[in-house]
Each structure stands twice: as C-alpha cells, then as structure tokens.
Amino acid sequence: MTRTAGELAQYLELELRGNPNVPVSGLANPEDAGPEDLVYADSPRQFRRAEASRALCILAPSGSHSYTKTVIEADNPKLAFAKVAPWLAPPETPRASIHATAVVANNATVARSAMIGAYTVIEEGVVIGEETWIEPFCFIGKGSRIGAACRLHPHVTLYAHSVLEDRVEIHSGAVIGGDGFGYVFGEGRQWKFPQVGSVVIENDVEIGCNTTIDRGSLGTTRVGANTKIDNLVQVGHNVRIGERSILVSQVGISGSTVLGNEVVVAGQAGFGDHVVVEDNAIIGGQAGILPGKVIRSGQVVWGTPARPLDKFKEQHAWFAKLPELARRLKDLEERLG
C-alpha cells in the first residue's frame, strides 16, 4: 500500500521536515532500500547510513536534519517504525475456510471467519475463535480453546485442554501442553508423577519455532499477556511467566519457577526448580539460577551460579588474571625455597 510521508507523520502524530508528498510503500534497511521504502535511524551513525541510502523518507531522532531526505522525527524511531509497519504493510489475513483434507470433530466449534489449513486435526470439544488462522498439519487436542485472531503456523501441536486467549501467534514446531518432566523414585524404579494440569497462554503472546511449554502437573502453566518467547525455549510444568516479558532462544526453565512482569532472560540461561524472578529483573546470557533462588526486582544477574552483575564483572576480571597470579605465586615459592 502506498502512502505519503505526510500521512505517515499524521498517523504517528510526529513532526515532519521536508517534502510531505514523498511516496512510501515499503519497509527496508538502508542498504537494501529503494526510493519508496521507509527506513529508520536511532543514532547519528545510523542516520548517516540512512542518508546514504536510496530511501527518501527516514524515521529519525528529534533534531535530525537532512538536505536531501524527508525526516519524520521521533523520540524512539525504532518503536515508531514498528508501530507504523502493520499500517503501511498490513499483514496477510485468513480467508474463512476449512480445507477439504482437515479432520474436524463433529462437536468442535469453529468460528465462521476462521481458516483451517490442509491436514489439520481438530479433536472433540475444541473451540476456535473468530479470524483465527490454523495453518496446515497442526494438531489441536480435545477440549482445547483458541481465542480470536490467533495464528498457528504449520506443524504446531496443542495437547488436550490447552488454552490460547486472543491474538496469540505460535510458530512452526512448537508444542504446547506436553507432559512435564516429573518422576518420583521408589521401590527401585522411577514412577511418573501425574501430569494432568493445563496450559494457559494469555493475550498477545508470541511463541517461537520448536519451543515447548509443558502443562501443569496438577495446576496450570501460565504465560502472561504480551510476553514474547523466542525459538527453542523449554518451559517446564507449573511455571508462571508474567506479562510483557522476553525469553531469548535456548532458555530452559524448570518446574514451578515464577517469572514476574517485564523480565528479560537472555539466551541459554537455565533455571532450577522453584526459582522466583521478580518484576523487571534481567538474567544475562548463559546464567545459571540455582533451585529456590530469588532474583529481586530490577536486579541484573549473570554467571553460574548467577550473581549481581557488578560482582560477576569483578570476579571475571580476577579470573582473567589467574595465569599471571599463578606464575607470580610459583616464582615466590621458588624464591622462598
């Protein structure tokens, strides 16, 4: 869809410097942009890149000036770019239909505006909301409920009685509601602990490819509204994740861990069971959180075992000096005989 720079500025309620009639029809980074693509810059260095591009319209920080480009000024250009993207380039929407190869139980309820792709299986008692899009080869287990405007990409699996609220997006290969890893040792063998709870994924959650979220053992595993989960993340049974949190690829969360609101967990971090991470905490990449540990609100931790960032950096600096200190100690021992 082609807009003008003036229309974009009006939509975003931002100031424009330059020609408001410049046409804008796409989104790109500076190196790949054409004349009608919108680009953004959130630093002086990026602004120079944007000015050197073929794009004629730039989203840039307030006070940015160009003699050759139209500039829309924003306090946070990247955020403005994200907000205008679906308006400038609307995402594809489903066309109401059920593919002839889909298997839909007689007592399943599928909204008239939903789209069900080829070879999808929808079991007994499933409810699917308006404008939800289920792509080919998905499996929706019995009694599951999917809200409005959700999208399940190909090969997503929902075990029985999983719940997705509205506008949830799940990418290919994800498995929601599988059994948690719970066993009790006794009488010379491992006994499986009951895994009969549920999973609830709240509004506006996005879940990446090949991520797995286990059902509660007896209760509920819950992912809070507007939380975003990357590819290859494992969420164990009875875990509760708050709202607006971020989990990056290869994070592993053991059972009964609680993450608060607006928590950031960097890649490959691992959590023992019954950990509590309070609101606004940040967990560094590859950090290891021991079972039962409490990470306080706003705290930044790193390392294994995880510790406050300042302490981690101080200790890491000393670790780098260990070879030199070992040589000095050896020399001292030799001199002292």
C-alpha positions as CSV (number, residue, x, y, z in Angstrom):
1,M,0.0,0.0,0.0
2,T,1.4,3.4,-1.0
3,R,1.2,6.3,1.5
4,T,2.8,9.6,1.7
5,A,5.4,10.8,4.2
6,G,2.8,13.3,5.4
7,E,0.3,10.6,6.0
8,L,2.8,8.5,8.0
9,A,3.7,11.5,10.2
10,Q,0.0,12.2,10.8
11,Y,-0.7,8.5,11.7
12,L,2.2,8.6,14.1
13,E,1.4,12.1,15.4
14,L,5.0,13.2,14.7
15,E,6.7,16.2,13.2
16,L,7.9,16.1,9.6
17,R,10.8,18.0,8.0
18,G,10.9,18.0,4.2
19,N,8.5,17.0,1.4
20,P,5.3,15.6,2.8
21,N,4.3,14.2,-0.6
22,V,7.1,11.7,-0.9
23,P,5.5,8.3,-1.6
24,V,6.2,5.5,0.8
25,S,5.2,1.9,0.0
26,G,7.6,-0.4,1.8
27,L,10.0,-1.1,4.7
28,A,13.7,-1.8,4.4
29,N,17.1,-1.4,6.0
30,P,19.3,1.4,4.5
31,E,21.5,-0.9,2.4
32,D,18.5,-2.6,0.6
33,A,16.1,0.4,0.5
34,G,14.6,1.8,-2.7
35,P,13.2,5.3,-3.1
36,E,9.7,4.4,-1.7
37,D,11.0,2.4,1.3
38,L,10.8,3.8,4.8
39,V,14.0,3.4,6.9
40,Y,14.8,4.3,10.4
41,A,17.9,5.6,12.3
42,D,18.2,5.8,16.1
43,S,21.8,7.1,16.3
44,P,23.9,9.6,14.4
45,R,25.9,6.7,12.8
46,Q,22.7,5.1,11.6
47,F,21.4,8.4,10.4
48,R,24.4,8.7,8.1
49,R,23.7,5.2,6.8
50,A,20.1,6.2,6.1
51,E,21.1,9.5,4.4
52,A,23.4,7.5,2.1
53,S,20.6,5.1,1.1
54,R,18.2,5.4,-1.8
55,A,15.3,5.9,0.6
56,L,13.6,9.3,0.5
57,C,12.0,9.1,3.9
58,I,13.7,8.5,7.3
59,L,12.3,8.0,10.8
60,A,15.0,9.6,13.0
61,P,15.6,11.2,16.4
62,S,14.3,14.7,17.1
63,G,16.6,17.3,15.8
64,S,17.9,15.2,12.9
65,H,18.3,17.3,9.7
66,S,18.8,16.4,6.1
67,Y,19.1,18.5,2.9
68,T,18.1,15.5,0.7
69,K,15.7,13.4,2.6
70,T,12.3,13.9,4.3
71,V,12.7,13.2,8.0
72,I,9.9,12.2,10.4
73,E,11.2,13.0,13.9
74,A,10.6,10.5,16.8
75,D,11.9,10.1,20.3
76,N,12.1,6.4,19.7
77,P,12.5,5.8,15.9
78,K,12.6,2.0,16.2
79,L,9.4,1.9,18.1
80,A,7.7,4.3,15.6
81,F,8.9,2.1,12.8
82,A,7.4,-1.0,14.5
83,K,4.1,0.8,15.1
84,V,3.7,2.1,11.5
85,A,4.8,-1.2,9.9
86,P,1.4,-3.0,10.0
87,W,-0.4,0.1,8.8
88,L,2.0,0.6,5.9
89,A,2.3,-3.1,5.0
90,P,-0.8,-4.8,6.5
91,P,-0.1,-8.5,7.4
92,E,-1.9,-11.2,5.4
93,T,-5.3,-12.1,6.8
94,P,-7.0,-15.5,6.7
95,R,-9.9,-16.3,4.3
96,A,-12.7,-18.1,6.1
97,S,-12.5,-21.7,5.0
98,I,-11.9,-25.3,6.2
99,H,-9.7,-27.3,3.8
100,A,-11.2,-30.5,2.5
101,T,-8.4,-32.6,4.0
102,A,-8.8,-31.2,7.5
103,V,-10.2,-33.5,10.1
104,V,-12.7,-31.7,12.3
105,A,-14.6,-33.4,15.1
106,N,-18.4,-33.1,14.8
107,N,-18.7,-31.4,18.2
108,A,-15.8,-29.0,17.6
109,T,-16.9,-25.3,17.3
110,V,-15.1,-23.4,14.6
111,A,-15.9,-19.7,14.1
112,R,-17.3,-18.9,10.6
113,S,-14.4,-16.4,9.9
114,A,-11.6,-18.9,10.9
115,M,-9.3,-20.6,8.4
116,I,-8.3,-24.2,8.9
117,G,-5.4,-25.4,6.7
118,A,-4.8,-28.7,5.0
119,Y,-4.3,-31.9,7.0
120,T,-5.0,-30.2,10.3
121,V,-6.7,-32.3,13.0
122,I,-9.1,-30.8,15.4
123,E,-10.4,-33.1,18.1
124,E,-13.6,-33.3,20.1
125,G,-14.8,-30.3,22.1
126,V,-12.3,-27.8,20.6
127,V,-13.4,-24.2,20.3
128,I,-11.8,-21.9,17.8
129,G,-12.5,-18.1,17.7
130,E,-13.2,-15.6,15.0
131,E,-10.5,-14.8,12.4
132,T,-8.1,-17.4,13.8
133,W,-5.8,-18.9,11.3
134,I,-4.6,-22.5,11.7
135,E,-2.1,-23.4,9.0
136,P,-1.5,-26.9,7.6
137,F,-0.5,-30.0,9.6
138,C,-1.5,-28.6,13.0
139,F,-3.0,-30.8,15.8
140,I,-5.5,-29.3,18.2
141,G,-6.1,-31.8,21.1
142,K,-9.6,-32.4,22.6
143,G,-11.1,-29.7,24.7
144,S,-8.6,-27.0,23.7
145,R,-9.8,-23.5,23.4
146,I,-8.3,-20.9,20.9
147,G,-9.5,-17.3,21.0
148,A,-9.9,-14.7,18.3
149,A,-7.3,-13.6,15.8
150,C,-4.8,-16.2,16.7
151,R,-2.3,-17.7,14.2
152,L,-0.8,-21.2,14.4
153,H,1.9,-21.7,11.8
154,P,2.4,-25.2,10.2
155,H,3.1,-28.2,12.4
156,V,2.0,-26.6,15.8
157,T,0.8,-29.1,18.4
158,L,-1.7,-28.3,21.1
159,Y,-2.2,-31.2,23.6
160,A,-5.6,-31.7,25.1
161,H,-7.2,-28.9,27.1
162,S,-4.7,-26.2,26.2
163,V,-6.0,-22.6,26.2
164,L,-4.9,-19.8,24.0
165,E,-6.5,-16.4,24.6
166,D,-6.8,-13.7,21.8
167,R,-4.1,-12.7,19.2
168,V,-1.7,-15.5,20.2
169,E,0.9,-16.4,17.5
170,I,2.7,-19.7,17.6
171,H,5.4,-20.6,15.1
172,S,6.2,-23.9,13.5
173,G,7.2,-26.9,15.5
174,A,6.1,-25.6,18.9
175,V,4.4,-28.0,21.3
176,I,2.0,-26.6,23.9
177,G,0.7,-28.8,26.8
178,G,3.0,-31.8,26.7
179,D,3.7,-33.7,29.9
180,G,6.1,-32.1,32.4
181,F,9.2,-34.0,33.4
182,G,8.1,-35.2,36.8
183,Y,9.1,-38.5,38.4
184,V,9.3,-40.0,41.9
185,F,11.9,-42.7,42.7
186,G,10.8,-45.5,44.9
187,E,10.8,-49.3,45.1
188,G,13.8,-49.5,42.7
189,R,12.2,-47.6,39.8
190,Q,11.1,-44.2,38.6
191,W,7.3,-43.5,39.0
192,K,5.7,-40.9,36.7
193,F,4.1,-38.1,38.7
194,P,0.6,-37.2,37.4
195,Q,0.7,-34.6,34.6
196,V,-3.0,-33.7,34.4
197,G,-3.0,-29.9,34.7
198,S,-3.3,-27.3,31.9
199,V,-1.6,-24.5,29.9
200,V,-3.0,-21.0,29.5
201,I,-1.4,-18.6,27.0
202,E,-2.8,-15.1,27.5
203,N,-3.5,-12.3,25.0
204,D,-0.9,-11.2,22.5
205,V,1.8,-13.8,23.3
206,E,4.1,-14.9,20.6
207,I,6.0,-18.2,20.8
208,G,8.9,-19.1,18.5
209,C,9.7,-22.2,16.5
210,N,10.3,-25.5,18.3
211,T,9.6,-24.1,21.7
212,T,7.9,-26.4,24.2
213,I,5.6,-25.3,27.1
214,D,4.6,-28.2,29.4
215,R,1.2,-28.5,31.1
216,G,1.0,-28.2,34.8
217,S,1.4,-31.4,36.8
218,L,-1.7,-30.7,38.9
219,G,-2.2,-27.0,38.4
220,T,-1.7,-24.6,35.5
221,T,1.4,-23.4,33.5
222,R,0.7,-19.8,32.5
223,V,2.3,-17.3,30.1
224,G,1.2,-13.7,30.8
225,A,-0.1,-11.2,28.2
226,N,2.2,-9.7,25.7
227,T,5.2,-11.9,26.6
228,K,7.4,-12.9,23.7
229,I,9.2,-16.2,23.6
230,D,12.0,-17.0,21.1
231,N,12.8,-20.3,19.3
232,L,14.0,-23.4,21.2
233,V,12.8,-22.4,24.7
234,Q,11.7,-25.0,27.2
235,V,9.1,-24.0,29.8
236,G,8.5,-26.7,32.5
237,H,5.4,-27.7,34.3
238,N,3.6,-25.3,36.7
239,V,5.8,-22.4,35.5
240,R,4.3,-18.9,35.7
241,I,5.6,-16.1,33.5
242,G,4.3,-12.6,33.9
243,E,3.3,-10.0,31.4
244,R,5.5,-8.2,28.8
245,S,8.5,-10.5,29.5
246,I,11.1,-11.6,27.0
247,L,12.7,-15.0,26.8
248,V,15.5,-15.4,24.3
249,S,16.5,-18.6,22.4
250,Q,17.6,-21.8,24.3
251,V,16.4,-20.7,27.7
252,G,15.4,-23.6,29.9
253,I,13.0,-23.1,32.9
254,S,12.5,-25.9,35.4
255,G,9.2,-26.7,37.0
256,S,7.3,-24.3,39.4
257,T,9.5,-21.4,38.6
258,V,7.9,-17.9,38.7
259,L,8.9,-15.0,36.5
260,G,7.4,-11.6,37.1
261,N,6.4,-8.9,34.7
262,E,8.8,-7.3,32.2
263,V,11.5,-9.8,33.0
264,V,14.3,-10.2,30.4
265,V,16.0,-13.6,30.1
266,A,19.0,-13.7,27.6
267,G,19.9,-16.7,25.6
268,Q,20.8,-20.1,27.1
269,A,20.0,-19.1,30.7
270,G,19.0,-22.0,32.8
271,F,16.7,-22.1,35.9
272,G,16.5,-24.7,38.6
273,D,13.1,-25.6,40.0
274,H,11.1,-23.2,42.3
275,V,13.1,-20.1,41.3
276,V,11.4,-16.7,41.8
277,V,12.4,-13.8,39.5
278,E,10.7,-10.6,40.5
279,D,9.5,-7.8,38.1
280,N,11.9,-6.0,35.8
281,A,14.9,-8.3,36.6
282,I,17.4,-9.1,33.8
283,I,19.1,-12.5,33.5
284,G,22.3,-12.5,31.5
285,G,23.1,-15.0,28.7
286,Q,24.1,-18.5,29.9
287,A,23.4,-17.6,33.5
288,G,22.6,-20.5,35.8
289,I,19.9,-19.9,38.5
290,L,20.1,-22.4,41.3
291,P,16.9,-24.1,42.6
292,G,14.9,-22.0,45.0
293,K,16.9,-18.8,44.3
294,V,15.1,-15.4,44.5
295,I,16.2,-12.7,42.0
296,R,14.9,-9.4,43.3
297,S,13.0,-6.7,41.4
298,G,15.2,-4.7,39.0
299,Q,18.3,-6.8,39.7
300,V,20.7,-7.7,36.8
301,V,22.5,-11.0,37.3
302,W,25.0,-13.0,35.3
303,G,27.2,-16.1,35.6
304,T,26.8,-19.5,37.1
305,P,25.7,-19.5,39.8
306,A,24.0,-16.2,39.0
307,R,25.2,-13.2,40.9
308,P,24.7,-9.4,40.7
309,L,26.3,-8.1,37.5
310,D,28.9,-5.8,39.3
311,K,30.1,-8.8,41.4
312,F,30.2,-11.0,38.3
313,K,32.3,-8.5,36.4
314,E,34.7,-8.0,39.3
315,Q,35.2,-11.8,39.7
316,H,35.5,-12.3,35.9
317,A,38.3,-9.7,35.9
318,W,40.2,-11.7,38.6
319,F,39.6,-15.0,36.7
320,A,41.4,-13.4,33.7
321,K,44.4,-12.6,35.9
322,L,44.7,-16.2,37.3
323,P,47.5,-17.4,35.0
324,E,49.6,-14.3,35.8
325,L,48.9,-14.7,39.5
326,A,49.8,-18.4,39.4
327,R,53.2,-17.6,37.8
328,R,53.9,-14.9,40.4
329,L,52.9,-17.4,43.2
330,K,55.2,-20.1,41.7
331,D,58.1,-17.6,41.4
332,L,57.5,-16.5,45.1
333,E,57.5,-20.2,46.3
334,E,60.8,-20.8,44.4
335,R,62.5,-17.8,45.9
336,L,61.3,-18.7,49.4
337,G,62.7,-22.2,48.8
